[in-house]
Amino acid sequence: MFTINDYLDDILEEFEDYVHSGIRLCDLKSVHFDAGKIPDYSNIHVQQLYLLRYAYAYSFEYKCMYRTLLDRTNFRKNISVTSIGCGSMLDYWALANVVPRSCDIRYRGIDTIDWAYQMEARIQDDVRFICNDAIDCLLRAHTLSSNVYIFLKSISELPVVAMSEIGKLFGEKTPMGKTVFFMFSLRTDRGSMERDVCRTRALFEAMLENGFHSDDDPNIYCHFSEDWREKKIKDVDEDFRHPWRVVDFLKDELHSSCIGYSHTGEHCEDDCERRLSWWPILTCKQAHWQIFEFRKEV
């Protein structure tokens, strides 16, 4: 499979054409998550900036998550994954790069936005992207038979009551005796982790109330130790070369392409420099995740 750097270079080439076309950049300043804000992912250029900023670190984190999963259980021949809020299916790329070559993947990615730049599947894998609401898909399913359900940053977009509803659906639609794993990628900006863990705890408790058993602790999450948090991703995983072209464009060139005034006619050079010159994430410090294992009690 191609590398994340090749993937980012392809996106950068198209994003550069857009940025240099003499347009206002103000819409791109919405790509942040302060106070639980969600960017407008239906905008293709918002998708491009989002992926250039975050795909490098997120795909690394998803590899870490799947490695943790494989350390806990054996998926030598096949694995079935449902990805909630899959975006461009970065987690499929991560999974395909950590499972044994002999392991076939059945992957269903669900997202309300029809994301561009979706990852291409290996020949032997059964991969499908479903543009729909994830809870609606779970409601319509006759059985919930995947081995793994992964919530990417989408966990932040689901209210606590929805997490409880998901636990109820699994209680109704999971075969008796089945083991199922839930994986969550947690945000680390101020206040967000607490909100995300509150959501995962609600799901955990709902699963126990609806016929499942687990030995996991919903208050514990995985992350790198203090000695490793500031390490460069490229020094931890050889699949990730340093994306210099992307870094240079985002920190130096993007904001300088501002045409000087906003939609309201106000001068915005300083605001564009402040909000558009962010570095992409290059270290391990923001990788935080949870894995819960449940068994439907007979």
N, C-alpha and C positions, 0 to 999 in steps of 0.2 A: 504493500500500500504506500501511497505517497506520504511525505512527511508533513507535519504541521507547518513548517516553514514554506514549503511549496504551496500549500493551501493559502497561507497568508499572503504570499507574493501575488497569487492570482487575484485575490480580493483587492489588494493594494493597487494593482494596475488599473482596475476599474474605478476605484475610489478616487485615485489621483485625477483621472479624466473629469470626474464630476467636480472636484474641488477647484480645479483650474479653469472651469468653464465660466467663471465670472459671476457666480451666484452668491447670495447671502448664506452665511453659515449658521445663522441663529438657531435653526431647527436642530442642529447637531448638539447644541448645548444642553439638550434635554437628556442626553445619554449619561445618566448618573442615577444613583439609587438612594440619595439622601432622603431621610424620613419616610422610607418605604416607597419612594416614587418608582414608577414603572415607565420606561421609555416607550415611545410609539413604534413598536417593532413592525408595524405594517409599512413603514417608510423604508424602502430598500437601502437608502443611504444611512439611515440610523442603524440598520442591520450591519452594514459594512463597517461603520465605526465601532459598533459594539464588538464585532468579531475581531477586528484588528486590535482592540484594547484587551479583550478578555479571553479569546479562544486559546491562546498559547497557555495561559495559566490554568484555565478550566479543563482543557483536555488532559493536562498533566494531573490535575486533581482527580479526574475521573479514572485515569489509569491507576492512581493510588487506591481509589475506592474499590475498583474491581480486583486489584491485587489482594486487598484485605479480604474481600469476599472469597477469593480462590484459596486463601490461606485457611479459611474456615471450613470449606466444603469442597467436594470433588466434582468438577464438571468436565470430565475428560472427553466425553463423546458428544454431548450437546448441552445447550443452555437456552432457555427461553426467557426473554426480557421484554417488559413493557416499560417504556420511558415516558414519564409524564412531563409535559413541557419540554420536549426534546430539542426544540430549536432546529439547528442545522445538523443534528445527530452527531455531535462531537463525542458523545459517550459511546456510540456504536464504534467509532474509530478507536477509542480507547480500549474497549472490550476486545475488538479484533486483534489488537496488538498485545494482549496479555494472555488470552486463552491458548491452550495447546493448538498446534496447527490442525490436529485431527478433530478438534471440537467444532461442530456446526452450531451456528447461531441462528435462532429464530428471534427476530427483533421487530417490535411494533413501537414506533415513535408517534406520540400524539401531541399535537399542538394546535391552538386556535389560529395561529398565524402560519401561512404557507411560506416558510422560510426559504430563502435562496441559499445557494452554496451548500446544499445537503451532501453529506458524505456518501461516496460511492461504495456499494457493497462488494464483498468478496464473492466469487462465483458460487461457492458452495453454500452461502448463507441465504436465508429467507428473510428479507428485510422489506418493511413497508412503512411509509409515512402516512399518517392519518390526520387530515386537517379537520379537527373537530374539538369539541369540549371533552376533556378527559373524563369528567364525572358522568357525562351523558353516555360515553362509550362503556364505562363500567356498568352503568344502569342497564344498558341494552344487552350486555353479554350474558349468555346462558350460564357459563361457568367462568371462573377466574383461575386459569390454569397455568399462567407463567410461573417460572421458578423465582423470578426476581422482578420487583417493581422499584424503579429508580425515579426519584424526584430530584431534578437538577435544581437550578435556582428558582424553579417554579414553586417550590414550597412556600416562598414568600408571597405568592399571589393567591393562595388558598386560605380562606378564613378557618378559624378553629372548628366551627360547626361543620364545615365541609370535611375536615379530617375525621370527625366523629362519624359522619355519614359513610365515609369510605370504609371505616372499620366495620360498620353494620353490613355493608354490601359484601365484604369479604366473608363475614360470618354466614351469610345466606348462600353465597355462590362458590365457595371453595370446597372441593371434595374432602371428605373425612380422612384424617391421617396425613394430609399433605403438609409438607414443609414449604414455607414461602419466606423470602427475604425482602425486606424493605431497606432501601438505601436513600440517604438524603445528603445533598450538598448544601452546607450552611453558609450564609453570608456572614462576614466578619466586620462590616462597618458598624458604627456606633448604634447600639440598641437593636440591631437587626438579628444578631444571634439569639438574644433572649426571646425575641418574637418567634423566630424559627423553631427553637427548641420547645417553646410552648405549643406550637402546632404539632411537632412530631410526638410530643408527650400525649397530646389529645388523641392522636391516632393509636399510639401504643395502648393507652387505657381502653379505647374503644375495641381494639382487637381482643384484649383480655376479656372484656365484657361480652364478646360475641363468639366465644367458644375456642379461643386460641390460648396456647401456653408459650411463654418465653422466659429464658434465663437472662436476658439482657437487661441493662439498666438504662432507662430513657433519659437520664440526666448526664450520661457519659458520652463523649464524642472523641473522635480520633483527630489528631493533628501532629505536626512535627514538633520535636523537642526544641527548647530554647537554643540549643547549639546548632540546630539545623534550619531554624525558621528563616534566617537571613541568607541561607545558601542560594545561589543561583540555580534555577531549575536545570539549566544546561549542564551543571556540574553533578546533578543527582541522576538525571536520565539522559542517556546518549541520543534518544530520539528527538531531543529538543536542542537544536543549534540556536545560537543567539540570533533573534530576528532583527538584525541591524537596520535593514531597509525600513521596516515598519517603525522601529523605535525612532529613527532620525526623522521620518516624515511626521509622526505624531507629536513629537516634542518640539520640533523646530519649524516645520514647513506648513502644517495645517493652519495654525492660527494666523500666519502671515499672509494667507490667501484671502483673508477677510476683505471685503470691498469697502469697509469703513463705516457703514451705517446699517441700522437694523430695519425691520419691516415698518417701524413707527417713525423712521427718519432720524433716530438718535445715533450719535457716534458710539460705536461699540468695539473699537480696536482693543481697548484695555480689558473689557469684559471677555472678548474672544480669546485673548492671550491667557487670561486667568483660567478660563473654563475649557479651552480646547487644546492646551499644551500639556495634557497629562501623559505621563509615561504609561505604557502597558505594564501589566504585572509580570515581573521577571523572577521573583523569588518564591519560596515555599510557604511564606508566612500566612497567606490567606487560605490555604487548603485546610478546611475543617469539614468533617463528615461524620455521619452516624450510620450504623448498620444494625438492624433488628432482625432476629430470626424467630419466626413463629411456627408452631405446629398445631394443626387443627385437631383438637382432642377427639378421640373416638368415644 
